[in-house]
Amino acid sequence: MTIPLFRFFAYFASTPRPASKSQPHTGSPSPGGAKRRRKTHCLPLTLLLLASALVQAQNLPPTFDQVSAAAATARAQGDLPRAITLYQQAVQLNPQWPDGWWYLGSLQYATNTYAPAVDALSHYIQLTPHAGPALALRGLSEFEQGNYPESLRDLQQGIAFGAANQPRNAGIILYHEALLLTHAGRFEEALGQYTLMVKHGSVNDDVLTGIGLAGLRMPIFPQNIDPAQADMLSMVGRAASDVMSGDLPAAHQAFLAVFQRFPTTPNLHYLYGYLLFTADPDQAIAQFRDELTISPASATTHAMLAWAYGLRSDYTSSLPNAQKAVQEDPSLTMAQLVLGRAMIETGDVTGGLPHLQAVLSSEPQSLEAHLALAKAYSKLGRADDARQERLECLALSGQGAAPNASR
């Protein structure tokens, strides 16, 4: 029978020592007897010290290596609650362990505990800067918390650092970025992200609805859609996805069906024209004109129509549309850009400068505005200013973007 350690030593301590076999005598003790007594007293003391050391060893907390190994085992077995608890203990023991913070944050996201996930992923990002997947996952967690500006920032930074390079991750990341861009009123940028998804085959009902929201310029999330508009948004998303995929004949038929069913819905013709702008500029202009019969005060449509005429060098037609765009929405950067260009090209160089400068005050890296200013300064004989603008153009030439009527 095994006696527990503490009971064993209690038993040993209560057991009397056996009597000495030597005859009792008086007088001074013999040297041999004293030595034997010292040995008898030392033995229980040594055992007691050994027992104390064993008890202390049994009471020591687990080491970092033990806890981290147990956490990995629990994670591998799918025991997420236990894995989370163990990873929490592990990062307390070693706060500089990046993998621990990553697994903790990803597991918390998987179990819908988003605030702790944000905290854990923030620790990981501090230890591992430029970690694209962690930035994206923190952005997704912030999205679920309703922290939309922070979510968009993190998702875009994550994408910049390669978080969407893997197809299995790209869909959810780009989809949420597009939802946030739509919610922020950056509709053309959202359509650009949806185009990437369509080209990579990431199309489902949610994506089609999202395309519909961005295309019709509705700054809401899918859960806030009026049920009466659900079919329309799905139809619009399907038609737009046909253009995005390059199937223009199918897109033409799909948009005709949408126009027939929803003939007075704003932004339908604008959307079709915007999507056709590169492939078929003439048809795009026709769609912009049709949009103005439904929404005659649409600043975005007037701005895009002015831009389209400008690309044809038809600045006489561009100018009145640009003027209307600025009148309808002076804060629209695209409107200021097309008006500045049209004024310069029709002879009012001095009058066009303030509009181009207004563009650069909000978008310092606008290649189109710098190009127009370089031309304007040359016409005014301001050679140094023109040279400086050309240098800016050279620096930005690899960073130019398509016109964006949302800005």
HELIX and SHEET records of a PDB file:
HELIX    1   1 LEU A    5  SER A   14  1                                  10    
HELIX    2   2 PRO A   31  ASN A   59  1                                  29    
HELIX    3   3 PHE A   64  ALA A   76  1                                  13    
HELIX    4   4 LEU A   80  LEU A   93  1                                  14    
HELIX    5   5 PRO A   98  ALA A  110  1                                  13    
HELIX    6   6 TYR A  114  LEU A  127  1                                  14    
HELIX    7   7 GLY A  132  GLN A  145  1                                  14    
HELIX    8   8 TYR A  148  ALA A  160  1                                  13    
HELIX    9   9 PRO A  167  HIS A  183  1                                  17    
HELIX   10  10 PHE A  187  LYS A  199  1                                  13    
HELIX   11  11 ASP A  205  GLY A  215  1                                  11    
HELIX   12  12 PRO A  222  ASN A  224  5                                   3    
HELIX   13  13 PRO A  227  GLN A  229  5                                   3    
HELIX   14  14 ALA A  230  MET A  244  1                                  15    
HELIX   15  15 LEU A  248  ARG A  261  1                                  14    
HELIX   16  16 LEU A  268  LEU A  276  1                                   9    
HELIX   17  17 PRO A  281  ILE A  294  1                                  14    
HELIX   18  18 ALA A  299  LEU A  311  1                                  13    
HELIX   19  19 TYR A  315  GLU A  328  1                                  14    
HELIX   20  20 THR A  333  GLU A  345  1                                  13    
HELIX   21  21 VAL A  349  SER A  362  1                                  14    
HELIX   22  22 LEU A  367  LYS A  379  1                                  13    
HELIX   23  23 ALA A  383  LEU A  396  1                                  14    
END                                                                             
